[in-house]
Amino acid sequence: MDNPRVNTSPRYLNYNQALRKQFDQRVQKIAVNAGFTCPNRDGSKGFGGCTYCNNQTFSPGYSHCSKTVRQQLTDGTRFFHHKYQEQYYLAYFQSYTNTYDTTENLRLLYEEALSYPQVKGLVIGTRPDCVDNELLDYLSRLAKQHYIMIEYGIESTDNATLALINRGHDFACAERAVRETAERGLFVSAHIILGLPKESRETILSHTKHLSALPLTALKIHQLQIIKGTTMAQQYLDHPEWFHLFEADEYIELCIDFLERLHPSIAVERFVSQSPVRLRLAPDWGLKNFEFTAKIEKRLQERDTWQGRLF
């Protein structure tokens, strides 16, 4: 009997496809910098942040904490309006830890964003050790009328790696936060970095088992990048044997191996991240995100495989 998946498209669940089930128009995230810090920087959990982190690598030009949330949304909608005249927006609280404040202060920020025309929901980037029952209960009430997604930085499911990169929490903390969030009817996303120091290929692929057991809506996958001015940049110079930075084709094969083992119901939001060249030490693949995604899709066809094939 012929394999029913041969020549079937798509071969993985794309997050944009999943969003189409929620909205009747195109949806665009607008990054908002609300001026948060992080417990791993202010001394609550530690100082200096995670070893790989330089916040400048993911803050767009229109997003600046000297502006109000409303001003940033205005700038963001102007930035994207020329591409698509009709679309909805999600306010993406992105920089640092966007639940690291009192619920009352967070409520003012979140509801300011939700009051903006055409903003249909929130995506809130945070750490799994920075949510509590009061906040999750409040967000679950918001979710009755708005799209609310909590995006947790998990980065690795290996506790030795989490200690090495100075995350300040273990994987059990992430498991607990994801489950408690999903139980309240909220959408849940996670970040994972492939190629963190001292992680073997077997360790990287083992992440899929742990992530697939969680009630995740979506997953952001990206390659390790060595960013100037970070603790990891110095580690890279002092201990190059800790690192294996993938070539582009090698990373493509790794992503597909990862997809094959990932639960098919988890939508994939991205495979790569591109930090500004002025901040990036390595790697330099010379590929834009959409070009890389096209290569992934082509290679899935060539290998005649799909997300969840080995799940």
Backbone torsions as a table, in degrees:
resi	resn	phi	psi	omega
1	MET	NA	138.2	179.0
2	ASP	-67.0	146.2	176.7
3	ASN	-67.9	123.7	-176.5
4	PRO	-67.3	-14.6	-178.7
5	ARG	-90.0	-10.6	-179.0
6	VAL	-62.0	132.5	179.2
7	ASN	63.0	15.4	175.8
8	THR	-89.7	136.8	-179.7
9	SER	-130.9	142.9	0.1
10	PRO	-83.0	165.0	-177.5
11	ARG	-101.6	0.8	170.7
12	TYR	-148.8	159.6	-179.0
13	LEU	-85.4	109.7	-179.9
14	ASN	-85.9	136.9	-177.5
15	TYR	-59.7	-35.5	178.6
16	ASN	-62.5	-34.8	176.1
17	GLN	-65.8	-40.6	179.2
18	ALA	-63.9	-38.0	179.4
19	LEU	-64.5	-31.2	-178.9
20	ARG	-62.9	-22.0	177.3
21	LYS	-75.9	-17.0	-178.0
22	GLN	-98.9	-25.8	-172.6
23	PHE	-132.3	152.5	179.4
24	ASP	-96.2	4.6	175.5
25	GLN	-136.4	169.6	174.0
26	ARG	-60.3	146.9	-179.0
27	VAL	-123.2	134.8	-179.8
28	GLN	-125.7	130.5	172.7
29	LYS	-78.1	142.2	171.5
30	ILE	-120.8	118.1	-178.4
31	ALA	-69.8	136.5	178.3
32	VAL	-125.1	130.1	175.0
33	ASN	-107.1	106.0	-175.3
34	ALA	-96.1	10.8	174.2
35	GLY	81.2	22.9	179.4
36	PHE	-73.9	162.0	168.8
37	THR	-114.7	-152.9	-174.9
38	CYS	-147.1	140.7	178.8
39	PRO	-66.2	-13.6	177.8
40	ASN	-89.8	1.6	179.1
41	ARG	-120.0	-32.8	-173.1
42	ASP	-92.2	3.2	176.8
43	GLY	100.2	-10.8	178.1
44	SER	-62.4	-44.3	175.0
45	LYS	-111.0	-28.6	-176.7
46	GLY	175.2	-172.9	179.1
47	PHE	-126.3	153.0	174.4
48	GLY	88.2	-15.7	178.4
49	GLY	77.1	-176.8	176.0
50	CYS	-64.2	148.7	-170.5
51	THR	-62.9	-23.9	-175.8
52	TYR	-94.7	-4.8	-162.1
53	CYS	-90.4	127.8	164.6
54	ASN	-136.9	107.0	-170.4
55	ASN	-60.6	-20.7	180.0
56	GLN	-64.6	-18.3	-175.2
57	THR	-72.7	-17.3	-177.8
58	PHE	-132.0	25.1	176.5
59	SER	-108.9	112.3	179.6
60	PRO	-67.6	163.6	-174.8
61	GLY	-61.5	-33.8	-177.7
62	TYR	-78.4	-9.9	-175.6
63	SER	-99.9	110.8	-179.2
64	HIS	-144.8	132.0	-171.7
65	CYS	-70.5	-7.6	175.0
66	SER	-75.0	-13.3	178.2
67	LYS	-97.9	152.9	175.1
68	THR	-69.5	165.9	176.2
69	VAL	-57.7	-44.0	-178.1
70	ARG	-63.8	-41.2	178.7
71	GLN	-63.0	-41.1	178.9
72	GLN	-65.3	-38.5	178.0
73	LEU	-67.5	-37.8	175.9
74	THR	-61.3	-47.4	178.9
75	ASP	-63.1	-39.7	-179.1
76	GLY	-66.9	-42.6	179.1
77	THR	-66.0	-35.5	175.8
78	ARG	-65.1	-38.7	-178.8
79	PHE	-63.0	-39.6	-175.1
80	PHE	-95.6	-14.2	-171.6
81	HIS	-64.0	-33.4	-176.1
82	HIS	-67.9	-21.8	-179.8
83	LYS	-82.4	-41.9	-177.0
84	TYR	-138.3	117.7	-176.4
85	GLN	-72.4	-35.6	-177.0
86	GLU	-117.5	112.2	176.6
87	GLN	-163.8	161.1	173.0
88	TYR	-98.0	166.8	-179.4
89	TYR	-130.2	148.3	169.1
90	LEU	-115.6	127.0	176.1
91	ALA	-76.8	118.1	-174.0
92	TYR	-104.0	99.1	175.2
93	PHE	-77.0	102.9	-162.6
94	GLN	-109.8	-46.9	-167.8
95	SER	-74.9	129.8	179.1
96	TYR	60.3	-143.3	-169.9
97	THR	-108.2	104.1	-165.9
98	ASN	-89.9	16.5	168.4
99	THR	-123.6	12.7	-173.0
100	TYR	-90.7	70.6	179.8
101	ASP	-168.9	178.3	175.8
102	THR	-69.7	153.5	178.4
103	THR	-60.2	-36.0	179.9
104	GLU	-63.4	-45.9	178.2
105	ASN	-65.7	-39.5	178.5
106	LEU	-64.1	-40.1	179.6
107	ARG	-57.7	-42.7	179.8
108	LEU	-62.3	-42.0	-179.6
109	LEU	-68.9	-47.8	-177.3
110	TYR	-64.2	-42.1	-176.5
111	GLU	-75.2	-26.0	171.2
112	GLU	-62.1	-42.3	179.0
113	ALA	-66.8	-43.4	-177.0
114	LEU	-69.3	-19.3	178.7
115	SER	-80.7	-8.5	-176.8
116	TYR	-76.7	137.8	-179.2
117	PRO	-56.1	138.6	177.1
118	GLN	71.7	-1.6	173.1
119	VAL	-82.7	117.4	-174.2
120	LYS	-104.3	-3.2	-179.7
121	GLY	178.3	-175.2	-177.0
122	LEU	-126.9	144.3	164.2
123	VAL	-120.4	122.2	-171.0
124	ILE	-118.3	109.6	178.6
125	GLY	-82.2	130.6	-177.4
126	THR	-158.3	-176.4	176.5
127	ARG	-103.0	150.3	-179.8
128	PRO	-68.0	-15.5	178.0
129	ASP	-95.4	13.7	-177.3
130	CYS	-125.9	34.4	170.6
131	VAL	-130.4	150.8	176.5
132	ASP	-137.5	176.0	-175.4
133	ASN	-62.6	-39.1	-179.3
134	GLU	-60.3	-46.0	-179.2
135	LEU	-67.3	-45.4	-178.9
136	LEU	-63.5	-37.2	177.7
137	ASP	-65.5	-41.0	176.8
138	TYR	-61.9	-45.7	-179.2
139	LEU	-65.6	-33.3	178.2
140	SER	-65.9	-31.2	175.5
141	ARG	-70.0	-41.2	176.0
142	LEU	-60.2	-36.3	-174.7
143	ALA	-67.9	-11.3	176.6
144	LYS	-69.8	-21.8	-178.8
145	GLN	-124.5	-10.7	-174.9
146	HIS	-136.0	158.5	172.4
147	TYR	-79.1	117.9	-179.1
148	ILE	-125.2	119.4	176.0
149	MET	-121.6	133.2	172.4
150	ILE	-101.8	127.9	-175.5
151	GLU	-111.8	108.5	-175.4
152	TYR	-96.8	133.4	169.8
153	GLY	-78.9	105.5	176.2
154	ILE	-98.1	-45.9	171.9
155	GLU	71.0	-44.5	177.0
156	SER	-155.4	152.3	173.7
157	THR	-98.9	2.3	-177.6
158	ASP	-97.5	120.9	-174.9
159	ASN	-65.6	-32.8	177.4
160	ALA	-63.7	-40.6	177.5
161	THR	-65.9	-44.1	-179.7
162	LEU	-59.2	-37.6	176.4
163	ALA	-68.4	-41.2	-177.7
164	LEU	-63.8	-37.8	-178.2
165	ILE	-90.7	7.1	173.3
166	ASN	63.5	43.3	179.0
167	ARG	-70.5	-33.6	179.2
168	GLY	85.8	8.5	174.4
169	HIS	-151.7	163.5	177.0
170	ASP	-103.1	178.6	-176.8
171	PHE	-70.7	-30.1	177.7
172	ALA	-58.6	-35.8	176.9
173	CYS	-62.0	-42.9	179.0
174	ALA	-65.9	-43.4	178.0
175	GLU	-56.9	-46.3	-177.9
176	ARG	-63.1	-45.4	-178.5
177	ALA	-63.6	-43.6	-179.8
178	VAL	-61.9	-45.9	-178.1
179	ARG	-65.4	-43.6	-178.5
180	GLU	-67.2	-31.1	177.3
181	THR	-70.8	-49.0	-178.9
182	ALA	-63.8	-35.0	179.6
183	GLU	-60.9	-22.9	-180.0
184	ARG	-93.2	10.5	176.7
185	GLY	81.0	14.9	178.8
186	LEU	-91.9	149.6	172.4
187	PHE	-75.3	145.2	-175.8
188	VAL	-132.3	128.6	175.9
189	SER	-120.8	161.1	178.6
190	ALA	-140.7	150.8	170.6
191	HIS	-99.0	143.6	170.2
192	ILE	-140.8	137.7	179.5
193	ILE	-108.6	125.8	179.2
194	LEU	-96.5	123.3	177.3
195	GLY	105.6	21.4	177.3
196	LEU	-63.1	155.3	-173.4
197	PRO	-56.5	138.1	177.1
198	LYS	72.6	3.0	178.2
199	GLU	-88.6	126.4	177.0
200	SER	-80.2	169.4	175.6
201	ARG	-59.3	-38.9	-179.7
202	GLU	-64.3	-40.5	177.9
203	THR	-64.9	-43.3	179.9
204	ILE	-59.2	-46.9	-178.6
205	LEU	-69.8	-26.4	178.4
206	SER	-67.2	-20.8	176.6
207	HIS	-57.0	-33.6	-175.7
208	THR	-62.1	-36.3	179.7
209	LYS	-62.0	-45.6	-177.6
210	HIS	-71.7	-40.9	-179.6
211	LEU	-68.4	-38.3	-178.5
212	SER	-67.0	-21.2	178.9
213	ALA	-81.6	-6.5	-177.3
214	LEU	-99.8	152.5	179.4
215	PRO	-80.7	62.6	-177.8
216	LEU	-87.3	137.5	171.1
217	THR	-78.7	-43.9	-172.0
218	ALA	-148.1	162.9	-179.8
219	LEU	-139.6	133.4	170.7
220	LYS	-103.4	119.1	177.6
221	ILE	-106.6	136.4	168.3
222	HIS	-152.5	159.0	-177.4
223	GLN	-74.5	153.7	172.5
224	LEU	-68.1	132.0	172.3
225	GLN	-120.6	139.4	177.5
226	ILE	-94.0	116.4	-171.8
227	ILE	-108.3	133.3	-179.8
228	LYS	-57.7	144.7	175.4
229	GLY	82.0	2.8	179.5
230	THR	-99.7	161.6	174.1
231	THR	-60.1	-37.2	-178.9
232	MET	-66.1	-32.5	177.2
233	ALA	-60.7	-41.1	177.6
234	GLN	-69.3	-39.6	176.4
235	GLN	-60.8	-38.4	179.9
236	TYR	-62.2	-37.5	178.2
237	LEU	-75.2	-37.8	-175.9
238	ASP	-83.2	-31.8	-174.9
239	HIS	-134.9	65.4	-177.9
240	PRO	-60.3	-22.5	-179.6
241	GLU	-68.8	-14.5	178.0
242	TRP	-75.5	-16.1	-166.8
243	PHE	-117.1	142.8	165.8
244	HIS	-129.0	101.6	178.8
245	LEU	-89.7	120.9	-172.2
246	PHE	-73.7	143.6	162.9
247	GLU	-72.6	159.5	-173.8
248	ALA	-58.2	-47.9	-178.0
249	ASP	-65.4	-36.6	178.0
250	GLU	-65.3	-40.7	179.7
251	TYR	-68.2	-36.5	176.1
252	ILE	-58.0	-46.5	178.9
253	GLU	-62.6	-39.0	178.5
254	LEU	-63.7	-44.2	179.2
255	CYS	-59.4	-40.6	-179.3
256	ILE	-70.0	-41.4	174.5
257	ASP	-58.3	-38.9	178.9
258	PHE	-65.4	-47.9	179.6
259	LEU	-58.6	-40.9	-178.1
260	GLU	-58.2	-28.9	-175.9
261	ARG	-98.9	-3.8	-175.4
262	LEU	-89.9	140.1	178.6
263	HIS	-52.4	130.1	-174.7
264	PRO	-67.0	-12.7	-179.7
265	SER	-87.9	-6.4	-179.7
266	ILE	-88.4	115.6	-179.5
267	ALA	-73.4	139.4	-179.7
268	VAL	-99.4	121.5	-176.3
269	GLU	-88.7	-31.4	177.5
270	ARG	-166.0	162.8	177.6
271	PHE	-112.2	-23.8	-175.6
272	VAL	-138.8	162.7	173.2
273	SER	-133.3	141.7	-178.2
274	GLN	-118.2	102.0	175.2
275	SER	-76.2	154.8	-179.7
276	PRO	-56.5	139.5	-177.3
277	VAL	-57.0	-35.6	-177.3
278	ARG	-65.9	-19.5	-179.0
279	LEU	-105.4	-12.1	-170.5
280	ARG	-97.0	126.1	173.5
281	LEU	-83.5	-42.7	-177.0
282	ALA	-170.0	158.0	-8.2
283	PRO	-83.6	169.6	178.0
284	ASP	-128.3	98.6	-175.4
285	TRP	-93.1	-15.4	-179.6
286	GLY	67.1	28.2	-179.5
287	LEU	-123.4	136.7	171.8
288	LYS	-78.4	161.0	-176.6
289	ASN	-56.6	-44.5	-177.6
290	PHE	-67.5	-31.7	176.9
291	GLU	-67.4	-39.7	179.6
292	PHE	-66.6	-42.7	178.8
293	THR	-61.5	-39.3	177.8
294	ALA	-62.3	-37.1	177.6
295	LYS	-67.1	-39.1	176.1
296	ILE	-59.6	-48.5	-177.2
297	GLU	-63.8	-39.5	177.7
298	LYS	-64.8	-42.6	-177.7
299	ARG	-69.8	-32.6	173.8
300	LEU	-59.8	-41.8	177.2
301	GLN	-64.8	-45.7	-177.7
302	GLU	-62.7	-37.8	179.4
303	ARG	-85.8	-4.6	-178.4
304	ASP	48.0	56.6	-179.1
305	THR	-136.2	177.1	-173.7
306	TRP	-160.6	164.5	178.2
307	GLN	-59.8	128.9	177.6
308	GLY	86.5	2.2	-177.9
309	ARG	-58.1	-36.2	-179.4
310	LEU	-106.8	11.8	-178.2
311	PHE	-67.4	NA	NA
